[in-house]
Amino acid sequence: MAKPEPQIGFVSLGCPKNLVDSERILTQLRAEGYGLSSSYEGADLVVVNTCGFIDDAVRESLDAIGEALDDNGRVIVTGCLGVREDDIRAAHPDVLAVTGPHDYEAVMEAVHAHLPAPHDPFTSLIPPQGIKLTPRHYAYLKISEGCNHRCSFCIIPSMRGDLVSRPIGEVLAEAERLVEAGVRELLVVSQDTSAYGLDLKYRPDFWQGKPVDTRLTALARELGQLPAWTRLHYVYPYPHVDDLLPLMAEGLILPYLDMPLQHGSQSVLKAMRRPAATEKVLQRIRRWRAICPELVLRSTFIVGFPGETEDDFDQLLSFIQEAQLDRVGCFGYSPIDGAAANDLPDPVPEALKQDRVQRFMEVQAEISRDKLALQVGREMLVLVDRVDDERMLARGPGDAPEIDGQVIIDGAWDDIGPGDFVEVRVTGYDDHDLFAEPT
């Protein structure tokens, strides 16, 4: 009788970039013949890929480690919180090993040490696209690691290091494998997508026998040749981003930019160590919309940053009213252990932070409703995510999975499934979602 393959339990926490790290580790585990267990009880060992960006994420990660130890007892910790090994071991001294973020080799070495590989990886069979944690029809494509910025509220560079871009040929080859395996939407992610290739001085790499610059515009143009949507996340409004708008207007990539702006007050942006040129951002947005009227802009903002005055907050409200962003998230400032902002004076009381979050979202909700109302009567192509007995849940070009709204189509659809594209006409809306019927 063949010896059963050793089973690995896996917990993945944090952002899509961390999810990509988890997928790579899982792919290597399967390549080496390890099985994947859906329960702690069925696993011989558990890997927890942690997040350590804010205090809530640290607590969630430590709780997940503790749960895995209680229910299994053999736990390897990796991910962003891994850079704080002393804190992990102080809370959970029985973990088998701790490694840092995107250190796949160290994770595998720890797994080998505590649960030897069953056979040679060259004899294993895995799908060419690797192991994915997303639904089959969309996937995250991580193009770089690390960040060169030193924002005062952020500790990503201390966890993940400076910018390291993947060669463009390697990224495009992965994208092609994903699409060949059935992926219909590629979500491009990194810590700073706009900076892609900067560390490599944009040097050319080879793709399909021709040299292609390792540069965001070149990457977007090549991805646009694949039969799948391409959606860009974490794009900072640098001047060269202007070059992407014609590609959106041509339909090569989705007319969608996820752009973390963080605030609208010059003084707060300066304290955050962020580019403090809100008027230039507004001018750029107006220029982008002139080139591509269908452009959908998503952003996130922080309120209650140390030193934020009522006037600063009013400037932020004025900014979002003028910018008329389509999708917006707002968060009360949360101190992060090790962040430079912890030393800033004049912290904002928690109750005032939450009051400002609520006031911000009330203003943005009205903007969002007006934006959605403009869609009524229009036709659009949507990508189906799920089909239930009585309705179909899909997303349009302006809807990223899990963070934006949905397009809801009532009715039974026996011949349509996840990953199908459908033409619809918008018939209504609520605060977040659109309602539509097939054309």
Secondary structure, DSSP 8 states (H G I E B T S, - for coil): ------EEEEEE-SSHHHHHHHHHHHHHHHHTT-EEESSSTT-SEEEEEE--SSHHHHHHHHHHHHHHHHHTS-EEEEEGGGGGHHHHHHH-TT-SEE--TT-HHHHHHHHHHHS--SS-GGG----TT---SS-TTEEEEE-EE--S---TT--HHHHH-S-EE--HHHHHHHHHHHHHTT--EEEEE-S-GGGTTGGGTT-EEEETTEEEESSHHHHHHHHTTSSSEEEE-S----GGGGGGHHHHHTTSS-SEEE---B-S-HHHHHHHTS---HHHHHHHHHHHHHH-TT-EEEEEEEES-TT--HHHHHHHHHHHHHH--SEEEEEE----TT-GGGG-S----HHHHHHHHHHHHHHHHHHHHHHHHTTTT-EEEEEEEEE-SSEEEEE-TT--TTTS--EEEES--TT--TT-EEEEEEEEE-SS-EEEEE-
